């Protein structure tokens, strides 16, 4: 399953500090049983929620576990929660593993009704929301080479994101 967190950073003057905090946060998440991988992204174009993190999880039960409640979730984001908006947390079924998006590739996040805007040949893996906010019913993910990603900028209901770091793996 995929746990997708998306947000906008309000305090952009503290971007470097936020990035460092978020990497440390990813490492805390990966220490929680049931969370196996994590990668962060930023859109290459204007978007309401330009930052996305994808985390690979066993099930929505992870978010009610004592370990998660003690180390993660909205109450454990400290001062950063007030410095973010357009913040959404969804758990999706339909994809077992987060994609490993290299620095020379881009991630496409596609809303359910935006798939028709993609040129042929792009394989979209579709997910259905099954937990947390469930503010969208269905989303797709696709990975494309950086050299062709520009074709998707401006496509209706498609976000094009670059990785902000490598896909991190947990010990389990």
PyMOL commands that set and color helices and strands:
alter all, ss='L'
color gray80, all
select helices_A, chain A and resi 12-30+60-64+66-71+74-76+78-83+112-117+146-152
alter helices_A, ss='H'
color red, helices_A
select strands_A, chain A and resi 2-9+35-43+51-57+84-93+105-111+125-132+138-145+158-163+168-169
alter strands_A, ss='S'
color yellow, strands_A
deselect
rebuild
show_as cartoon
